[in-house]
Amino acid sequence: MSQNRVHQSISSTFTGIDILKFILAVLVVNVHVHGIDDLLKKMVGINLHPLNSIPVSTFFLISSFFLFRKIHVATRPLGVFLHFMKRVVVLYVVWIVVWTPYYILHRTYYFNTGLAGIGQLVNDFLFTDVFANSWFFGALIVGMALVYFLSRIMSDKVWWIIPTALFVYCRLSSILPDDYHALLSWYMDHTGASPTLSFPYATFWMMLGYHFAKPGWEKRLRSIHSPWRWAAMAVAVMGCWVADAYTVVSHPLAAVLIFVAFLNWNPGIGKNRSLWLRHSSIILYTTHGSIEKILRVFLGFHAGMLSYAITLFVSILIAYTLISLSQKRGFRWLRYAY
């Protein structure tokens, strides 16, 4: 049996991952609006801060896994890669257009059509934010390109060192002596972005997704059905609190175990519900940051449980409306929003 048929024979249903993506999106809203963690801190003194980077990191891993499981068996891998990049860019541009009325007064390049304005727009598009928390899309574009082309020109036994070294450097930069901050300072000075909120940090997670998507690796990961995988995931997540100073190890371990646990979970909620969770997770991510800003700037809301609940409710309502309308004749173009 060919490698392609072996890979395709593995179940293509990923209901657990769709559920995970929705959960991660809800947690990302919490990271920026501080609802759940604010409540837990007041009630039982638990601080969720050590877990804040796990949701987005896991999103990068998942995105890379599903791209490269196609590329690894494709006869024309470049075509698959370019199709993915086109989809991400279109999605990104759609939400830039949606949020332009709010951000037009906060971004100078909307009024500067010269080279300087174009250069700043490209910089924000790829390395920082055009709208609230949009750095994810820029990091996804640059990081996926790096992973794809490094894997084409270098051995898999070698190129993984590059994103891993960048990840370790980003994670340990706060405790490194000042003499080691030159690269960090250069990047921040030239892009205006923190490396931990840009592709230098994100590419590591995409590298993991690339390797996990290999037919042999995926088969091994999908054979892990023991109920103990949930216990291992819980222990790893709890360990992020205990080992907060060692996030360079604890966070990758937690994210990988979360991914594996949900990868092999198929609760049978049905294809339509699974797709709704998948699509709404994208809309939650692209809407929540700007909704939170609008609530804070125009209505005087502060970070906390009330702001979190309203932001989450409005984001889910937008997701429900867009997905429902996109299934009706004349509104199918709304699918570009997710």
ZIPE-V588940 format. One record per backbone hydrogen bond with DSSP energy under -0.5 kcal/mol. CO is the residue of the C=O (numbers start at 1). NH is the residue of the N-H. E is the energy in kcal/mol with one decimal. If there is no record, write none. Layout:
# ZIPE-V588940
co={CO:CO}
nh={NH:NH}
e={E:E}
This chain:
# ZIPE-V588940
co={2:3:4:5:6:7:14:15:16:17:18:19:20:21:22:23:24:25:26:27:28:29:30:33:35:36:37:38:39:40:40:40:41:46:48:49:51:51:53:54:55:56:57:58:59:60:61:62:63:64:65:67:67:68:70:70:71:76:76:77:78:79:80:81:82:83:84:85:86:87:88:89:90:91:92:93:94:95:96:97:99:99:100:102:103:103:106:107:108:111:114:115:116:117:118:119:120:121:122:123:123:124:131:133:134:134:135:136:137:138:139:140:141:142:143:144:145:146:147:148:149:150:155:155:158:159:159:160:161:162:163:164:165:166:167:168:169:172:172:173:177:178:181:182:183:184:185:186:187:188:194:195:195:198:198:199:201:201:202:202:203:204:205:206:207:208:209:211:214:215:216:217:218:220:221:223:226:227:227:228:229:230:231:232:233:234:235:236:237:237:238:238:239:241:243:244:246:246:247:247:249:250:251:252:253:254:255:256:257:258:259:260:262:264:265:270:271:272:273:274:275:276:277:278:279:280:281:282:283:284:285:287:288:289:290:291:292:293:294:294:295:295:296:304:305:306:307:308:309:310:311:312:313:314:315:316:317:318:319:320:321:322:323:324:325:328:331:332:333:334:335}
nh={6:7:8:9:10:10:18:19:20:21:22:23:24:25:26:27:28:29:30:31:32:33:34:304:39:40:41:42:43:44:45:46:45:48:51:52:54:55:57:58:59:60:61:62:63:64:65:66:67:68:69:70:71:72:73:74:74:79:80:81:82:83:84:85:86:87:88:89:90:91:92:93:94:95:96:97:98:99:100:100:102:103:104:105:106:107:108:110:111:113:118:119:120:121:122:123:124:125:126:127:128:128:134:136:137:138:139:140:141:142:143:144:145:146:147:148:149:150:151:152:153:154:158:159:161:162:163:164:165:166:167:168:169:170:171:172:173:175:176:176:180:181:185:186:187:188:189:190:191:192:197:198:201:201:202:203:204:205:205:206:207:208:209:210:211:212:213:214:218:219:220:221:222:223:224:225:229:230:231:232:233:234:235:236:237:238:239:240:240:241:241:242:243:244:246:247:249:250:251:252:253:254:255:256:257:258:259:260:261:262:263:264:265:266:16:274:275:276:277:278:279:280:281:282:283:284:285:286:287:288:289:291:292:293:294:295:296:297:298:299:299:301:300:308:309:310:311:312:313:314:315:316:317:318:319:320:321:322:323:324:325:326:327:327:328:331:334:335:336:337:338}
e={-2.3:-2.4:-2.4:-1.6:-0.7:-0.8:-1.9:-2.3:-2.4:-2.7:-1.6:-2.3:-3.0:-2.2:-2.2:-2.1:-2.4:-1.9:-1.5:-2.1:-1.5:-2.0:-2.8:-1.3:-2.1:-2.7:-2.3:-1.8:-2.4:-2.6:-1.0:-1.3:-0.6:-0.6:-2.4:-1.8:-1.5:-0.6:-1.7:-2.6:-1.8:-2.0:-2.0:-2.6:-2.6:-2.3:-2.4:-2.2:-1.5:-2.8:-1.7:-1.0:-1.8:-2.7:-0.7:-0.6:-1.0:-0.7:-1.3:-2.5:-2.7:-2.0:-2.0:-2.4:-2.4:-2.1:-2.3:-2.6:-2.6:-2.3:-2.6:-2.9:-2.5:-1.7:-1.7:-2.5:-2.1:-2.1:-0.9:-0.6:-1.0:-2.0:-2.0:-0.5:-1.8:-0.9:-0.5:-1.4:-1.8:-0.6:-2.3:-2.9:-2.2:-2.1:-2.5:-2.3:-2.6:-2.6:-2.1:-2.9:-0.8:-0.8:-2.4:-1.1:-1.2:-1.2:-2.8:-2.1:-2.3:-2.6:-2.7:-2.2:-1.7:-2.3:-2.6:-2.8:-2.6:-2.7:-2.0:-0.9:-1.6:-1.9:-1.9:-2.4:-1.9:-1.4:-0.7:-1.7:-2.6:-2.0:-2.2:-2.6:-2.3:-2.6:-2.6:-2.3:-0.9:-1.5:-0.8:-0.6:-2.1:-1.9:-2.9:-2.4:-2.2:-2.2:-2.7:-1.9:-1.8:-1.9:-2.3:-1.0:-1.4:-1.0:-1.8:-2.6:-0.7:-0.5:-0.8:-1.4:-2.2:-1.8:-2.0:-2.2:-1.9:-2.7:-1.5:-1.3:-3.3:-2.1:-1.8:-2.8:-2.7:-1.0:-1.2:-1.3:-2.2:-1.4:-0.8:-2.7:-2.1:-2.4:-2.6:-2.3:-2.4:-2.6:-2.2:-0.8:-1.0:-0.5:-1.3:-1.4:-3.4:-1.1:-2.3:-0.9:-2.2:-2.5:-1.5:-0.6:-1.8:-2.3:-2.8:-2.5:-2.2:-2.3:-2.4:-2.6:-2.3:-2.1:-2.1:-1.4:-1.6:-0.5:-1.2:-2.1:-2.7:-2.1:-2.3:-2.1:-2.9:-2.7:-1.6:-0.9:-1.6:-2.9:-1.6:-2.2:-1.4:-2.1:-0.6:-2.2:-2.5:-1.8:-2.3:-2.5:-2.1:-3.1:-2.3:-0.8:-0.8:-2.2:-0.6:-2.5:-2.7:-2.4:-2.6:-2.8:-2.4:-2.8:-2.3:-2.5:-2.5:-2.4:-2.3:-2.9:-2.4:-2.9:-2.6:-2.2:-2.7:-2.3:-0.5:-1.0:-2.1:-2.1:-2.0:-1.9:-1.7:-2.1:-1.7}
